[in-house]
Amino acid sequence: MAEMRKDDERLDLFFAAGRAAPPEPSAAFLSRVAEAGLSAQRARQAMPAPTRRGAASGGGILGAFLGLFGGWGGIGGMATAAAAGLWLGFAGSDQLAQVASGYTGTTTAAATSEAGLSFLGDGDILALAAN
């Protein structure tokens, strides 16, 4: 135990000496870094601006429509979300629980047809809009 305290005291002295004289980069190094940064900026400014291709950048109704949703990637994401929403809406929670139990290999009360989930029950869907 006493040896560990001696080691800790030596480490404390070592770290205190390091904090007393922190290393400073040389002026030559700093000038090289600054020159490298300036040359990278000049090279970037000398490059021509990228040109956009495709219907998303062109005029017309399709280009404006694609621009609203972020191009083809945005349209693809919306189409995927719409397909998933339609599937969940038509399949309902009963079938969804059965599919999930098929993947996990477990049988839950929600997976059986007589104990299925019903989010609105027999209520009117417009009851949500009344609030």
C-alpha positions as CSV (number, residue, x, y, z in Angstrom):
1,M,0.0,0.0,0.0
2,A,2.8,2.4,0.8
3,E,4.4,1.6,-2.6
4,M,1.2,2.7,-4.3
5,R,1.2,6.0,-2.5
6,K,4.8,6.6,-3.5
7,D,3.9,5.8,-7.1
8,D,0.9,8.2,-6.9
9,E,3.2,10.9,-5.5
10,R,5.7,10.4,-8.3
11,L,2.9,10.5,-10.9
12,D,1.6,13.7,-9.3
13,L,5.0,15.3,-9.5
14,F,5.4,14.1,-13.1
15,F,2.0,15.6,-14.1
16,A,2.7,18.8,-12.2
17,A,5.9,19.2,-14.2
18,G,4.0,18.6,-17.4
19,R,1.4,21.2,-16.6
20,A,4.1,23.8,-15.6
21,A,5.7,23.7,-19.0
22,P,3.1,22.8,-21.7
23,P,4.6,22.1,-25.1
24,E,4.1,24.8,-27.7
25,P,4.2,24.2,-31.4
26,S,7.1,25.8,-33.3
27,A,6.5,28.9,-35.4
28,A,7.7,26.9,-38.5
29,F,5.0,24.3,-37.9
30,L,2.3,26.8,-37.4
31,S,3.3,28.6,-40.6
32,R,3.2,25.3,-42.6
33,V,-0.2,24.5,-41.3
34,A,-1.5,28.0,-42.2
35,E,0.0,27.8,-45.7
36,A,-1.5,24.4,-46.2
37,G,-4.9,25.7,-45.2
38,L,-4.6,28.7,-47.5
39,S,-3.5,26.6,-50.5
40,A,-6.5,24.3,-49.9
41,Q,-8.8,27.3,-49.9
42,R,-7.3,28.7,-53.1
43,A,-7.7,25.2,-54.8
44,R,-11.3,25.0,-53.7
45,Q,-12.1,28.5,-55.0
46,A,-10.4,27.7,-58.3
47,M,-12.7,24.7,-58.9
48,P,-15.7,25.2,-61.1
49,A,-19.1,25.1,-59.4
50,P,-20.8,21.7,-59.8
51,T,-23.6,21.5,-62.2
52,R,-26.8,19.8,-61.3
53,R,-28.3,17.3,-63.7
54,G,-31.6,15.6,-64.0
55,A,-35.3,16.5,-63.7
56,A,-34.9,17.8,-60.1
57,S,-32.7,20.7,-61.2
58,G,-34.5,21.3,-64.4
59,G,-37.6,23.4,-65.0
60,G,-41.1,22.1,-65.4
61,I,-43.7,20.7,-63.1
62,L,-41.8,17.5,-62.4
63,G,-38.6,19.4,-61.4
64,A,-40.7,21.7,-59.1
65,F,-42.5,18.7,-57.5
66,L,-39.2,16.8,-56.9
67,G,-37.6,20.0,-55.5
68,L,-40.4,20.2,-52.9
69,F,-39.7,16.8,-51.5
70,G,-35.9,16.8,-51.7
71,G,-35.5,14.9,-55.0
72,W,-35.9,11.3,-55.8
73,G,-34.6,10.2,-52.3
74,G,-37.4,12.1,-50.6
75,I,-40.0,10.7,-52.9
76,G,-38.7,7.2,-52.3
77,G,-38.9,7.7,-48.6
78,M,-42.4,9.0,-48.8
79,A,-43.5,6.1,-51.0
80,T,-42.0,3.6,-48.6
81,A,-43.8,5.2,-45.6
82,A,-47.0,5.3,-47.6
83,A,-46.8,1.6,-48.5
84,A,-46.0,0.7,-44.8
85,G,-49.0,2.8,-43.7
86,L,-51.3,1.2,-46.1
87,W,-50.1,-2.3,-45.1
88,L,-50.6,-1.5,-41.4
89,G,-54.0,0.0,-42.1
90,F,-55.3,-2.9,-44.1
91,A,-53.6,-5.7,-42.1
92,G,-54.7,-4.3,-38.8
93,S,-53.2,-5.1,-35.4
94,D,-54.4,-8.7,-35.3
95,Q,-52.4,-9.8,-38.4
96,L,-49.4,-7.6,-37.4
97,A,-49.2,-9.4,-34.0
98,Q,-49.3,-12.8,-35.8
99,V,-46.6,-11.8,-38.2
100,A,-44.4,-10.5,-35.3
101,S,-44.9,-13.7,-33.4
102,G,-43.9,-15.6,-36.4
103,Y,-40.6,-13.8,-36.5
104,T,-39.9,-14.0,-32.8
105,G,-41.2,-17.5,-32.3
106,T,-43.4,-16.5,-29.3
107,T,-47.1,-16.7,-28.9
108,T,-48.7,-13.7,-27.1
109,A,-52.3,-12.9,-26.2
110,A,-52.2,-10.2,-28.9
111,A,-51.3,-12.8,-31.5
112,T,-54.6,-14.7,-31.1
113,S,-57.6,-13.5,-33.0
114,E,-59.9,-13.4,-30.1
115,A,-57.6,-11.2,-27.9
116,G,-56.5,-8.9,-30.7
117,L,-55.9,-5.2,-30.2
118,S,-58.5,-2.7,-31.4
119,F,-57.4,0.9,-31.2
120,L,-60.7,2.5,-31.9
121,G,-63.0,-0.4,-31.2
122,D,-66.4,0.1,-32.7
123,G,-66.1,3.9,-32.3
124,D,-66.3,6.4,-35.1
125,I,-63.0,7.4,-36.7
126,L,-64.2,11.0,-36.7
127,A,-64.4,11.0,-32.9
128,L,-60.7,11.8,-32.9
129,A,-61.4,15.0,-34.9
130,A,-63.9,16.3,-32.3
131,N,-61.3,17.0,-29.7
